[in-house]
């Protein structure tokens, strides 16, 4: 599976061919994030604070997943 940043970047690039409307591009980017990466799932499990903390940890993991090896590959 590609990293979240790659997935969102590809979705935005594709969306820009269809519409330059900011709301449309934002919806496409959010839709691309619907399926979490393994790093995001791991971050959710380790996060304190239930929903808010888990969500923020997943986004942080997506932003940093290219910096670290895949933890579930071991």
Residue pairs with C-beta under 8 A, 6 or more apart in sequence:
1 37
1 38
2 10
3 37
3 62
3 65
3 66
4 33
4 36
4 37
4 40
4 62
4 63
4 65
5 62
5 63
5 65
5 66
7 32
7 33
8 29
8 32
8 33
10 32
11 28
11 29
11 31
11 32
12 25
12 28
12 29
12 32
14 28
15 24
15 25
15 28
15 29
16 25
18 24
19 25
33 62
36 44
36 58
36 62
37 61
37 62
37 65
38 70
38 71
38 72
39 61
39 62
39 64
39 65
39 68
39 70
39 71
40 58
40 59
40 61
40 62
40 65
41 58
42 61
42 71
42 72
43 54
43 57
43 58
43 60
43 61
44 54
44 55
44 57
44 58
46 57
47 53
47 54
47 56
47 57
47 58
